[in-house]
Amino acid sequence: MDENVYVAPADGGPAFPVLSDYAPNGQLVAGGTYGMSLQDWFAGMALQGILSTGWGRENPVAAASLAYEHADAMMQARKEAPNA
């Protein structure tokens, strides 16, 4: 494997990474953060759609499970899609 090729973690890596920022004097003004994973982002978006239909409100565990099923499908599609 080429050591210069980035391979994302299984969860897709960070959805909204923030780099550290430094003031002109070299003082750290904002630390970096990895935020949520891409898989978690996909699950949250799927959960919004699921709950918008009215389904899953009485069983949030089932709704969350279904959201992650959709997120996992999105992660798989990214692996299979060219130039993803």
N, C-alpha and C positions, 0 to 999 in steps of 0.2 A: 504494500500500500504506500502511496506517495505521502511522505510526511508533511507536505505542504497543502494537502487537501483537507478541508474542514469536514468533519463528520459530526452531524448534530446528534445529541443524545436521544435516547428512545422517546422521551417526552417532548421532543422538538426544541429543547433549549428555551431560553427566556423569550417571552412574548414582547416585552417592552424593556430591554436593557437600558440602563442609564450609565453613561461613563462618568468617572470622577471629573470634577472641574476644579481648576486651580486659579486663584487670583494672580495678577501680574507679579505680586511679591512672593509667590510660591506657596501661599497658604491654601490648604484644602478648604473649599467653600461648599462643596457638595460631593458626598461620597457616592461611589457607584452602587448600583443595586441590580440584581438579576430579575426582580419582579416574579410574576407567575410564569409557569411554563406555557408553551404554545398549546399543549394538550389541555391544560386547565382553561385557557382562553376559549378554545373550541367548545369545551364542555359547557362553559358559562353561556356562550352564545346559543348553543343547542337548547340549554335549559330555558332560556328566555322564550324560545319558540315553542317548546313543549308546554310551558305554563301558560302561554298566551292562548292556547286552545282550550284551557280549562282542565285538561287532563293532568293528573298527578298532584293536584293540590291536597287531596286527602292522603296521599301516600308519597311524601317527599323523597323517601329512600328509593322507591321505584323510579321516580322522575329523575333523580340524580344518576341512578344506574343507567337509565336509557340515554341520558345526556352524554355520559362517558362512552357508551357504545357508539354513539354518533361521532364523538371526538376521536375515538380509536379508528373509526372508518376514515375520517379525514386524514389522520396521521398516515394510515396505510395508503390512501390515494396519493398523498404527497410523495411517498416512496416510489410509487409506480409511475407517476406522471413525469414525462420528460421535462427537464429544466425546472423542476420544482424547488 
